[in-house]
Amino acid sequence: MKNLKTQLFDWLKSQREKGCPIMGSFLATKAVAIYTALGGDPNFHASDAWLDAFKKEYGIRQIKVSGEIRSADKSAAEEYR
């Protein structure tokens, strides 16, 4: 079974491939959810220090997601309405 950091990084990569911007606070929330699902300590808290260490370990940096390639699917939005 993959560990917390590996699963979190895989999830983050999949979100970035979809063009979804992920804020640090949401990343921390997702880390807690994954850790809980793995049966970890329910008192675990992904602190700012933990998150900074995770980002440094995996070479994660803030990037701006923009451009036409990430534009909305207008036809799907029309269908939804």
PDB file of N, CA, C and O in Angstrom:
ATOM      1  N   MET A   1       0.842  -1.184   0.000  1.00  0.00           N
ATOM      2  CA  MET A   1       0.000   0.000   0.000  1.00  0.00           C
ATOM      3  C   MET A   1       0.887   1.247   0.000  1.00  0.00           C
ATOM      4  O   MET A   1       1.906   1.308   0.688  1.00  0.00           O
ATOM      5  N   LYS A   2       0.481   2.209  -0.770  1.00  0.00           N
ATOM      6  CA  LYS A   2       1.242   3.448  -0.817  1.00  0.00           C
ATOM      7  C   LYS A   2       1.107   4.200   0.497  1.00  0.00           C
ATOM      8  O   LYS A   2       0.077   4.124   1.167  1.00  0.00           O
ATOM      9  N   ASN A   3       2.148   4.918   0.855  1.00  0.00           N
ATOM     10  CA  ASN A   3       2.075   5.708   2.080  1.00  0.00           C
ATOM     11  C   ASN A   3       1.391   7.040   1.828  1.00  0.00           C
ATOM     12  O   ASN A   3       1.064   7.373   0.689  1.00  0.00           O
ATOM     13  N   LEU A   4       1.177   7.791   2.883  1.00  0.00           N
ATOM     14  CA  LEU A   4       0.469   9.064   2.812  1.00  0.00           C
ATOM     15  C   LEU A   4       1.070  10.007   1.782  1.00  0.00           C
ATOM     16  O   LEU A   4       0.356  10.517   0.919  1.00  0.00           O
ATOM     17  N   LYS A   5       2.348  10.241   1.862  1.00  0.00           N
ATOM     18  CA  LYS A   5       2.972  11.227   0.972  1.00  0.00           C
ATOM     19  C   LYS A   5       2.874  10.807  -0.488  1.00  0.00           C
ATOM     20  O   LYS A   5       2.624  11.643  -1.356  1.00  0.00           O
ATOM     21  N   THR A   6       3.065   9.538  -0.765  1.00  0.00           N
ATOM     22  CA  THR A   6       2.982   9.053  -2.140  1.00  0.00           C
ATOM     23  C   THR A   6       1.568   9.204  -2.676  1.00  0.00           C
ATOM     24  O   THR A   6       1.373   9.656  -3.805  1.00  0.00           O
ATOM     25  N   GLN A   7       0.577   8.828  -1.869  1.00  0.00           N
ATOM     26  CA  GLN A   7      -0.812   8.959  -2.308  1.00  0.00           C
ATOM     27  C   GLN A   7      -1.197  10.426  -2.502  1.00  0.00           C
ATOM     28  O   GLN A   7      -1.879  10.774  -3.466  1.00  0.00           O
ATOM     29  N   LEU A   8      -0.758  11.274  -1.587  1.00  0.00           N
ATOM     30  CA  LEU A   8      -1.070  12.693  -1.699  1.00  0.00           C
ATOM     31  C   LEU A   8      -0.435  13.284  -2.955  1.00  0.00           C
ATOM     32  O   LEU A   8      -1.069  14.060  -3.670  1.00  0.00           O
ATOM     33  N   PHE A   9       0.805  12.918  -3.219  1.00  0.00           N
ATOM     34  CA  PHE A   9       1.481  13.430  -4.408  1.00  0.00           C
ATOM     35  C   PHE A   9       0.796  12.933  -5.683  1.00  0.00           C
ATOM     36  O   PHE A   9       0.625  13.700  -6.630  1.00  0.00           O
ATOM     37  N   ASP A  10       0.404  11.665  -5.714  1.00  0.00           N
ATOM     38  CA  ASP A  10      -0.298  11.125  -6.882  1.00  0.00           C
ATOM     39  C   ASP A  10      -1.620  11.858  -7.108  1.00  0.00           C
ATOM     40  O   ASP A  10      -1.981  12.172  -8.242  1.00  0.00           O
ATOM     41  N   TRP A  11      -2.338  12.126  -6.012  1.00  0.00           N
ATOM     42  CA  TRP A  11      -3.602  12.854  -6.121  1.00  0.00           C
ATOM     43  C   TRP A  11      -3.349  14.272  -6.650  1.00  0.00           C
ATOM     44  O   TRP A  11      -4.065  14.746  -7.532  1.00  0.00           O
ATOM     45  N   LEU A  12      -2.338  14.934  -6.113  1.00  0.00           N
ATOM     46  CA  LEU A  12      -2.014  16.293  -6.540  1.00  0.00           C
ATOM     47  C   LEU A  12      -1.668  16.333  -8.029  1.00  0.00           C
ATOM     48  O   LEU A  12      -2.118  17.222  -8.751  1.00  0.00           O
ATOM     49  N   LYS A  13      -0.868  15.367  -8.482  1.00  0.00           N
ATOM     50  CA  LYS A  13      -0.514  15.306  -9.911  1.00  0.00           C
ATOM     51  C   LYS A  13      -1.760  15.147 -10.767  1.00  0.00           C
ATOM     52  O   LYS A  13      -1.882  15.792 -11.809  1.00  0.00           O
ATOM     53  N   SER A  14      -2.681  14.300 -10.343  1.00  0.00           N
ATOM     54  CA  SER A  14      -3.898  14.089 -11.136  1.00  0.00           C
ATOM     55  C   SER A  14      -4.738  15.359 -11.196  1.00  0.00           C
ATOM     56  O   SER A  14      -5.349  15.652 -12.224  1.00  0.00           O
ATOM     57  N   GLN A  15      -4.772  16.109 -10.105  1.00  0.00           N
ATOM     58  CA  GLN A  15      -5.528  17.359 -10.099  1.00  0.00           C
ATOM     59  C   GLN A  15      -4.872  18.407 -10.986  1.00  0.00           C
ATOM     60  O   GLN A  15      -5.557  19.153 -11.686  1.00  0.00           O
ATOM     61  N   ARG A  16      -3.567  18.461 -10.957  1.00  0.00           N
ATOM     62  CA  ARG A  16      -2.846  19.423 -11.805  1.00  0.00           C
ATOM     63  C   ARG A  16      -2.995  19.082 -13.283  1.00  0.00           C
ATOM     64  O   ARG A  16      -3.076  19.977 -14.124  1.00  0.00           O
ATOM     65  N   GLU A  17      -3.031  17.785 -13.601  1.00  0.00           N
ATOM     66  CA  GLU A  17      -3.223  17.371 -14.988  1.00  0.00           C
ATOM     67  C   GLU A  17      -4.590  17.816 -15.498  1.00  0.00           C
ATOM     68  O   GLU A  17      -4.759  18.081 -16.688  1.00  0.00           O
ATOM     69  N   LYS A  18      -5.561  17.895 -14.593  1.00  0.00           N
ATOM     70  CA  LYS A  18      -6.903  18.358 -14.952  1.00  0.00           C
ATOM     71  C   LYS A  18      -6.983  19.879 -14.981  1.00  0.00           C
ATOM     72  O   LYS A  18      -7.990  20.441 -15.413  1.00  0.00           O
ATOM     73  N   GLY A  19      -5.925  20.547 -14.523  1.00  0.00           N
ATOM     74  CA  GLY A  19      -5.905  21.995 -14.495  1.00  0.00           C
ATOM     75  C   GLY A  19      -6.544  22.598 -13.259  1.00  0.00           C
ATOM     76  O   GLY A  19      -6.880  23.783 -13.246  1.00  0.00           O
ATOM     77  N   CYS A  20      -6.715  21.794 -12.221  1.00  0.00           N
ATOM     78  CA  CYS A  20      -7.343  22.268 -10.988  1.00  0.00           C
ATOM     79  C   CYS A  20      -6.300  22.932 -10.085  1.00  0.00           C
ATOM     80  O   CYS A  20      -5.304  22.306  -9.721  1.00  0.00           O
ATOM     81  N   PRO A  21      -6.526  24.186  -9.730  1.00  0.00           N
ATOM     82  CA  PRO A  21      -5.610  24.825  -8.780  1.00  0.00           C
ATOM     83  C   PRO A  21      -5.883  24.285  -7.374  1.00  0.00           C
ATOM     84  O   PRO A  21      -7.040  24.165  -6.971  1.00  0.00           O
ATOM     85  N   ILE A  22      -4.845  23.966  -6.643  1.00  0.00           N
ATOM     86  CA  ILE A  22      -4.981  23.408  -5.298  1.00  0.00           C
ATOM     87  C   ILE A  22      -4.265  24.325  -4.317  1.00  0.00           C
ATOM     88  O   ILE A  22      -3.054  24.525  -4.402  1.00  0.00           O
ATOM     89  N   MET A  23      -5.031  24.877  -3.387  1.00  0.00           N
ATOM     90  CA  MET A  23      -4.453  25.723  -2.347  1.00  0.00           C
ATOM     91  C   MET A  23      -3.845  24.831  -1.260  1.00  0.00           C
ATOM     92  O   MET A  23      -4.250  23.683  -1.074  1.00  0.00           O
ATOM     93  N   GLY A  24      -2.872  25.385  -0.558  1.00  0.00           N
ATOM     94  CA  GLY A  24      -2.200  24.644   0.499  1.00  0.00           C
ATOM     95  C   GLY A  24      -3.145  24.126   1.559  1.00  0.00           C
ATOM     96  O   GLY A  24      -2.978  23.008   2.046  1.00  0.00           O
ATOM     97  N   SER A  25      -4.141  24.927   1.926  1.00  0.00           N
ATOM     98  CA  SER A  25      -5.090  24.500   2.954  1.00  0.00           C
ATOM     99  C   SER A  25      -5.890  23.287   2.499  1.00  0.00           C
ATOM    100  O   SER A  25      -6.196  22.405   3.302  1.00  0.00           O
ATOM    101  N   PHE A  26      -6.230  23.238   1.213  1.00  0.00           N
ATOM    102  CA  PHE A  26      -6.958  22.080   0.704  1.00  0.00           C
ATOM    103  C   PHE A  26      -6.054  20.860   0.633  1.00  0.00           C
ATOM    104  O   PHE A  26      -6.494  19.737   0.882  1.00  0.00           O
ATOM    105  N   LEU A  27      -4.798  21.079   0.297  1.00  0.00           N
ATOM    106  CA  LEU A  27      -3.830  19.991   0.254  1.00  0.00           C
ATOM    107  C   LEU A  27      -3.667  19.383   1.653  1.00  0.00           C
ATOM    108  O   LEU A  27      -3.577  18.164   1.796  1.00  0.00           O
ATOM    109  N   ALA A  28      -3.629  20.228   2.669  1.00  0.00           N
ATOM    110  CA  ALA A  28      -3.527  19.749   4.052  1.00  0.00           C
ATOM    111  C   ALA A  28      -4.767  18.952   4.445  1.00  0.00           C
ATOM    112  O   ALA A  28      -4.657  17.919   5.105  1.00  0.00           O
ATOM    113  N   THR A  29      -5.940  19.425   4.046  1.00  0.00           N
ATOM    114  CA  THR A  29      -7.184  18.713   4.334  1.00  0.00           C
ATOM    115  C   THR A  29      -7.188  17.349   3.657  1.00  0.00           C
ATOM    116  O   THR A  29      -7.610  16.358   4.254  1.00  0.00           O
ATOM    117  N   LYS A  30      -6.724  17.298   2.422  1.00  0.00           N
ATOM    118  CA  LYS A  30      -6.654  16.031   1.690  1.00  0.00           C
ATOM    119  C   LYS A  30      -5.657  15.082   2.345  1.00  0.00           C
ATOM    120  O   LYS A  30      -5.886  13.873   2.385  1.00  0.00           O
ATOM    121  N   ALA A  31      -4.555  15.619   2.858  1.00  0.00           N
ATOM    122  CA  ALA A  31      -3.560  14.786   3.551  1.00  0.00           C
ATOM    123  C   ALA A  31      -4.189  14.116   4.772  1.00  0.00           C
ATOM    124  O   ALA A  31      -3.971  12.929   5.016  1.00  0.00           O
ATOM    125  N   VAL A  32      -4.964  14.876   5.530  1.00  0.00           N
ATOM    126  CA  VAL A  32      -5.633  14.318   6.716  1.00  0.00           C
ATOM    127  C   VAL A  32      -6.621  13.233   6.289  1.00  0.00           C
ATOM    128  O   VAL A  32      -6.687  12.180   6.923  1.00  0.00           O
ATOM    129  N   ALA A  33      -7.386  13.472   5.229  1.00  0.00           N
ATOM    130  CA  ALA A  33      -8.360  12.489   4.747  1.00  0.00           C
ATOM    131  C   ALA A  33      -7.675  11.196   4.312  1.00  0.00           C
ATOM    132  O   ALA A  33      -8.140  10.103   4.635  1.00  0.00           O
ATOM    133  N   ILE A  34      -6.584  11.321   3.591  1.00  0.00           N
ATOM    134  CA  ILE A  34      -5.849  10.131   3.146  1.00  0.00           C
ATOM    135  C   ILE A  34      -5.282   9.385   4.347  1.00  0.00           C
ATOM    136  O   ILE A  34      -5.387   8.161   4.428  1.00  0.00           O
ATOM    137  N   TYR A  35      -4.682  10.122   5.281  1.00  0.00           N
ATOM    138  CA  TYR A  35      -4.084   9.499   6.458  1.00  0.00           C
ATOM    139  C   TYR A  35      -5.135   8.755   7.276  1.00  0.00           C
ATOM    140  O   TYR A  35      -4.881   7.656   7.769  1.00  0.00           O
ATOM    141  N   THR A  36      -6.305   9.349   7.418  1.00  0.00           N
ATOM    142  CA  THR A  36      -7.387   8.703   8.151  1.00  0.00           C
ATOM    143  C   THR A  36      -7.833   7.437   7.430  1.00  0.00           C
ATOM    144  O   THR A  36      -8.067   6.408   8.063  1.00  0.00           O
ATOM    145  N   ALA A  37      -7.950   7.510   6.106  1.00  0.00           N
ATOM    146  CA  ALA A  37      -8.339   6.339   5.312  1.00  0.00           C
ATOM    147  C   ALA A  37      -7.314   5.213   5.421  1.00  0.00           C
ATOM    148  O   ALA A  37      -7.662   4.038   5.306  1.00  0.00           O
ATOM    149  N   LEU A  38      -6.061   5.570   5.641  1.00  0.00           N
ATOM    150  CA  LEU A  38      -5.002   4.564   5.803  1.00  0.00           C
ATOM    151  C   LEU A  38      -4.997   3.960   7.206  1.00  0.00           C
ATOM    152  O   LEU A  38      -4.208   3.060   7.495  1.00  0.00           O
ATOM    153  N   GLY A  39      -5.879   4.456   8.075  1.00  0.00           N
ATOM    154  CA  GLY A  39      -5.942   3.948   9.441  1.00  0.00           C
ATOM    155  C   GLY A  39      -4.959   4.618  10.375  1.00  0.00           C
ATOM    156  O   GLY A  39      -4.624   4.064  11.422  1.00  0.00           O
ATOM    157  N   GLY A  40      -4.492   5.800  10.016  1.00  0.00           N
ATOM    158  CA  GLY A  40      -3.531   6.531  10.833  1.00  0.00           C
ATOM    159  C   GLY A  40      -4.172   7.175  12.050  1.00  0.00           C
ATOM    160  O   GLY A  40      -5.386   7.103  12.246  1.00  0.00           O
ATOM    161  N   ASP A  41      -3.350   7.793  12.848  1.00  0.00           N
ATOM    162  CA  ASP A  41      -3.772   8.476  14.067  1.00  0.00           C
ATOM    163  C   ASP A  41      -4.829   9.533  13.739  1.00  0.00           C
ATOM    164  O   ASP A  41      -4.573  10.428  12.934  1.00  0.00           O
ATOM    165  N   PRO A  42      -6.019   9.441  14.356  1.00  0.00           N
ATOM    166  CA  PRO A  42      -7.069  10.416  14.060  1.00  0.00           C
ATOM    167  C   PRO A  42      -6.732  11.833  14.523  1.00  0.00           C
ATOM    168  O   PRO A  42      -7.424  12.781  14.149  1.00  0.00           O
ATOM    169  N   ASN A  43      -5.691  11.992  15.322  1.00  0.00           N
ATOM    170  CA  ASN A  43      -5.267  13.316  15.787  1.00  0.00           C
ATOM    171  C   ASN A  43      -4.234  13.961  14.871  1.00  0.00           C
ATOM    172  O   ASN A  43      -3.728  15.043  15.168  1.00  0.00           O
ATOM    173  N   PHE A  44      -3.919  13.299  13.758  1.00  0.00           N
ATOM    174  CA  PHE A  44      -2.944  13.837  12.812  1.00  0.00           C
ATOM    175  C   PHE A  44      -3.425  15.175  12.272  1.00  0.00           C
ATOM    176  O   PHE A  44      -4.597  15.336  11.931  1.00  0.00           O
ATOM    177  N   HIS A  45      -2.520  16.120  12.201  1.00  0.00           N
ATOM    178  CA  HIS A  45      -2.808  17.437  11.628  1.00  0.00           C
ATOM    179  C   HIS A  45      -1.683  17.784  10.665  1.00  0.00           C
ATOM    180  O   HIS A  45      -0.512  17.792  11.046  1.00  0.00           O
ATOM    181  N   ALA A  46      -2.032  18.065   9.437  1.00  0.00           N
ATOM    182  CA  ALA A  46      -1.031  18.459   8.439  1.00  0.00           C
ATOM    183  C   ALA A  46      -0.716  19.937   8.649  1.00  0.00           C
ATOM    184  O   ALA A  46      -1.305  20.808   8.010  1.00  0.00           O
ATOM    185  N   SER A  47       0.209  20.198   9.540  1.00  0.00           N
ATOM    186  CA  SER A  47       0.579  21.573   9.889  1.00  0.00           C
ATOM    187  C   SER A  47       1.273  22.264   8.716  1.00  0.00           C
ATOM    188  O   SER A  47       1.635  21.627   7.727  1.00  0.00           O
ATOM    189  N   ASP A  48       1.449  23.567   8.847  1.00  0.00           N
ATOM    190  CA  ASP A  48       2.172  24.319   7.818  1.00  0.00           C
ATOM    191  C   ASP A  48       3.588  23.777   7.653  1.00  0.00           C
ATOM    192  O   ASP A  48       4.097  23.686   6.536  1.00  0.00           O
ATOM    193  N   ALA A  49       4.226  23.414   8.774  1.00  0.00           N
ATOM    194  CA  ALA A  49       5.587  22.870   8.714  1.00  0.00           C
ATOM    195  C   ALA A  49       5.590  21.525   7.989  1.00  0.00           C
ATOM    196  O   ALA A  49       6.484  21.259   7.185  1.00  0.00           O
ATOM    197  N   TRP A  50       4.593  20.670   8.268  1.00  0.00           N
ATOM    198  CA  TRP A  50       4.500  19.374   7.598  1.00  0.00           C
ATOM    199  C   TRP A  50       4.289  19.590   6.104  1.00  0.00           C
ATOM    200  O   TRP A  50       4.924  18.940   5.274  1.00  0.00           O
ATOM    201  N   LEU A  51       3.390  20.511   5.776  1.00  0.00           N
ATOM    202  CA  LEU A  51       3.083  20.790   4.381  1.00  0.00           C
ATOM    203  C   LEU A  51       4.300  21.361   3.645  1.00  0.00           C
ATOM    204  O   LEU A  51       4.568  20.983   2.505  1.00  0.00           O
ATOM    205  N   ASP A  52       5.023  22.254   4.286  1.00  0.00           N
ATOM    206  CA  ASP A  52       6.236  22.816   3.675  1.00  0.00           C
ATOM    207  C   ASP A  52       7.275  21.731   3.416  1.00  0.00           C
ATOM    208  O   ASP A  52       7.915  21.713   2.364  1.00  0.00           O
ATOM    209  N   ALA A  53       7.439  20.823   4.384  1.00  0.00           N
ATOM    210  CA  ALA A  53       8.397  19.722   4.217  1.00  0.00           C
ATOM    211  C   ALA A  53       7.961  18.794   3.083  1.00  0.00           C
ATOM    212  O   ALA A  53       8.792  18.334   2.300  1.00  0.00           O
ATOM    213  N   PHE A  54       6.666  18.523   2.996  1.00  0.00           N
ATOM    214  CA  PHE A  54       6.131  17.685   1.923  1.00  0.00           C
ATOM    215  C   PHE A  54       6.410  18.324   0.560  1.00  0.00           C
ATOM    216  O   PHE A  54       6.885  17.661  -0.362  1.00  0.00           O
ATOM    217  N   LYS A  55       6.111  19.614   0.450  1.00  0.00           N
ATOM    218  CA  LYS A  55       6.335  20.321  -0.810  1.00  0.00           C
ATOM    219  C   LYS A  55       7.808  20.322  -1.195  1.00  0.00           C
ATOM    220  O   LYS A  55       8.150  20.135  -2.363  1.00  0.00           O
ATOM    221  N   LYS A  56       8.670  20.528  -0.224  1.00  0.00           N
ATOM    222  CA  LYS A  56      10.108  20.537  -0.500  1.00  0.00           C
ATOM    223  C   LYS A  56      10.578  19.158  -0.947  1.00  0.00           C
ATOM    224  O   LYS A  56      11.346  19.037  -1.902  1.00  0.00           O
ATOM    225  N   GLU A  57      10.114  18.115  -0.252  1.00  0.00           N
ATOM    226  CA  GLU A  57      10.519  16.741  -0.573  1.00  0.00           C
ATOM    227  C   GLU A  57      10.128  16.347  -2.000  1.00  0.00           C
ATOM    228  O   GLU A  57      10.880  15.650  -2.681  1.00  0.00           O
ATOM    229  N   TYR A  58       8.950  16.792  -2.450  1.00  0.00           N
ATOM    230  CA  TYR A  58       8.453  16.413  -3.765  1.00  0.00           C
ATOM    231  C   TYR A  58       8.650  17.497  -4.831  1.00  0.00           C
ATOM    232  O   TYR A  58       8.188  17.349  -5.962  1.00  0.00           O
ATOM    233  N   GLY A  59       9.325  18.567  -4.474  1.00  0.00           N
ATOM    234  CA  GLY A  59       9.611  19.618  -5.449  1.00  0.00           C
ATOM    235  C   GLY A  59       8.373  20.346  -5.931  1.00  0.00           C
ATOM    236  O   GLY A  59       8.287  20.748  -7.091  1.00  0.00           O
ATOM    237  N   ILE A  60       7.416  20.512  -5.034  1.00  0.00           N
ATOM    238  CA  ILE A  60       6.163  21.175  -5.391  1.00  0.00           C
ATOM    239  C   ILE A  60       6.319  22.665  -5.178  1.00  0.00           C
ATOM    240  O   ILE A  60       6.810  23.122  -4.146  1.00  0.00           O
ATOM    241  N   ARG A  61       5.895  23.398  -6.168  1.00  0.00           N
ATOM    242  CA  ARG A  61       5.926  24.849  -6.052  1.00  0.00           C
ATOM    243  C   ARG A  61       4.612  25.383  -6.570  1.00  0.00           C
ATOM    244  O   ARG A  61       3.885  24.700  -7.292  1.00  0.00           O
ATOM    245  N   GLN A  62       4.319  26.603  -6.197  1.00  0.00           N
ATOM    246  CA  GLN A  62       3.079  27.221  -6.640  1.00  0.00           C
ATOM    247  C   GLN A  62       3.207  27.574  -8.107  1.00  0.00           C
ATOM    248  O   GLN A  62       4.174  28.207  -8.531  1.00  0.00           O
ATOM    249  N   ILE A  63       2.220  27.156  -8.867  1.00  0.00           N
ATOM    250  CA  ILE A  63       2.195  27.530 -10.275  1.00  0.00           C
ATOM    251  C   ILE A  63       0.825  28.112 -10.594  1.00  0.00           C
ATOM    252  O   ILE A  63      -0.178  27.765  -9.969  1.00  0.00           O
ATOM    253  N   LYS A  64       0.805  28.981 -11.553  1.00  0.00           N
ATOM    254  CA  LYS A  64      -0.449  29.576 -11.983  1.00  0.00           C
ATOM    255  C   LYS A  64      -1.004  28.724 -13.111  1.00  0.00           C
ATOM    256  O   LYS A  64      -0.339  28.503 -14.123  1.00  0.00           O
ATOM    257  N   VAL A  65      -2.224  28.252 -12.927  1.00  0.00           N
ATOM    258  CA  VAL A  65      -2.865  27.431 -13.945  1.00  0.00           C
ATOM    259  C   VAL A  65      -3.758  28.346 -14.774  1.00  0.00           C
ATOM    260  O   VAL A  65      -4.744  28.896 -14.284  1.00  0.00           O
ATOM    261  N   SER A  66      -3.385  28.494 -16.045  1.00  0.00           N
ATOM    262  CA  SER A  66      -4.169  29.371 -16.907  1.00  0.00           C
ATOM    263  C   SER A  66      -3.947  28.988 -18.354  1.00  0.00           C
ATOM    264  O   SER A  66      -3.205  28.055 -18.663  1.00  0.00           O
ATOM    265  N   GLY A  67      -4.596  29.718 -19.229  1.00  0.00           N
ATOM    266  CA  GLY A  67      -4.403  29.492 -20.655  1.00  0.00           C
ATOM    267  C   GLY A  67      -5.563  28.760 -21.286  1.00  0.00           C
ATOM    268  O   GLY A  67      -6.429  28.226 -20.593  1.00  0.00           O
ATOM    269  N   GLU A  68      -5.576  28.739 -22.605  1.00  0.00           N
ATOM    270  CA  GLU A  68      -6.671  28.123 -23.334  1.00  0.00           C
ATOM    271  C   GLU A  68      -6.774  26.632 -23.087  1.00  0.00           C
ATOM    272  O   GLU A  68      -7.872  26.076 -23.072  1.00  0.00           O
ATOM    273  N   ILE A  69      -5.645  25.986 -22.896  1.00  0.00           N
ATOM    274  CA  ILE A  69      -5.684  24.544 -22.688  1.00  0.00           C
ATOM    275  C   ILE A  69      -6.482  24.179 -21.444  1.00  0.00           C
ATOM    276  O   ILE A  69      -6.992  23.064 -21.336  1.00  0.00           O
ATOM    277  N   ARG A  70      -6.589  25.108 -20.515  1.00  0.00           N
ATOM    278  CA  ARG A  70      -7.315  24.867 -19.278  1.00  0.00           C
ATOM    279  C   ARG A  70      -8.689  25.549 -19.278  1.00  0.00           C
ATOM    280  O   ARG A  70      -9.318  25.692 -18.229  1.00  0.00           O
ATOM    281  N   SER A  71      -9.142  25.965 -20.457  1.00  0.00           N
ATOM    282  CA  SER A  71     -10.409  26.683 -20.519  1.00  0.00           C
ATOM    283  C   SER A  71     -11.573  25.735 -20.245  1.00  0.00           C
ATOM    284  O   SER A  71     -11.459  24.518 -20.384  1.00  0.00           O
ATOM    285  N   ALA A  72     -12.679  26.325 -19.858  1.00  0.00           N
ATOM    286  CA  ALA A  72     -13.863  25.550 -19.506  1.00  0.00           C
ATOM    287  C   ALA A  72     -14.476  24.880 -20.729  1.00  0.00           C
ATOM    288  O   ALA A  72     -14.337  25.358 -21.855  1.00  0.00           O
ATOM    289  N   ASP A  73     -15.149  23.778 -20.487  1.00  0.00           N
ATOM    290  CA  ASP A  73     -15.863  23.079 -21.538  1.00  0.00           C
ATOM    291  C   ASP A  73     -17.236  23.742 -21.660  1.00  0.00           C
ATOM    292  O   ASP A  73     -18.163  23.405 -20.923  1.00  0.00           O
ATOM    293  N   LYS A  74     -17.358  24.675 -22.585  1.00  0.00           N
ATOM    294  CA  LYS A  74     -18.582  25.467 -22.710  1.00  0.00           C
ATOM    295  C   LYS A  74     -19.777  24.627 -23.133  1.00  0.00           C
ATOM    296  O   LYS A  74     -20.888  24.873 -22.663  1.00  0.00           O
ATOM    297  N   SER A  75     -19.583  23.647 -24.002  1.00  0.00           N
ATOM    298  CA  SER A  75     -20.708  22.818 -24.439  1.00  0.00           C
ATOM    299  C   SER A  75     -21.242  21.989 -23.279  1.00  0.00           C
ATOM    300  O   SER A  75     -22.455  21.813 -23.157  1.00  0.00           O
ATOM    301  N   ALA A  76     -20.360  21.478 -22.427  1.00  0.00           N
ATOM    302  CA  ALA A  76     -20.806  20.710 -21.267  1.00  0.00           C
ATOM    303  C   ALA A  76     -21.554  21.607 -20.288  1.00  0.00           C
ATOM    304  O   ALA A  76     -22.519  21.177 -19.657  1.00  0.00           O
ATOM    305  N   ALA A  77     -21.110  22.845 -20.163  1.00  0.00           N
ATOM    306  CA  ALA A  77     -21.784  23.782 -19.269  1.00  0.00           C
ATOM    307  C   ALA A  77     -23.189  24.087 -19.792  1.00  0.00           C
ATOM    308  O   ALA A  77     -24.139  24.175 -19.014  1.00  0.00           O
ATOM    309  N   GLU A  78     -23.316  24.245 -21.086  1.00  0.00           N
ATOM    310  CA  GLU A  78     -24.639  24.491 -21.680  1.00  0.00           C
ATOM    311  C   GLU A  78     -25.564  23.299 -21.475  1.00  0.00           C
ATOM    312  O   GLU A  78     -26.740  23.465 -21.151  1.00  0.00           O
ATOM    313  N   GLU A  79     -25.028  22.094 -21.664  1.00  0.00           N
ATOM    314  CA  GLU A  79     -25.821  20.876 -21.453  1.00  0.00           C
ATOM    315  C   GLU A  79     -26.285  20.785 -20.009  1.00  0.00           C
ATOM    316  O   GLU A  79     -27.421  20.397 -19.738  1.00  0.00           O
ATOM    317  N   TYR A  80     -25.412  21.141 -19.091  1.00  0.00           N
ATOM    318  CA  TYR A  80     -25.745  21.068 -17.660  1.00  0.00           C
ATOM    319  C   TYR A  80     -26.916  21.972 -17.328  1.00  0.00           C
ATOM    320  O   TYR A  80     -27.794  21.598 -16.550  1.00  0.00           O
ATOM    321  N   ARG A  81     -26.935  23.183 -17.925  1.00  0.00           N
ATOM    322  CA  ARG A  81     -28.019  24.135 -17.649  1.00  0.00           C
ATOM    323  C   ARG A  81     -29.311  23.559 -18.135  1.00  0.00           C
ATOM    324  O   ARG A  81     -30.358  24.193 -18.004  1.00  0.00           O
TER     325      ARG A  81
END
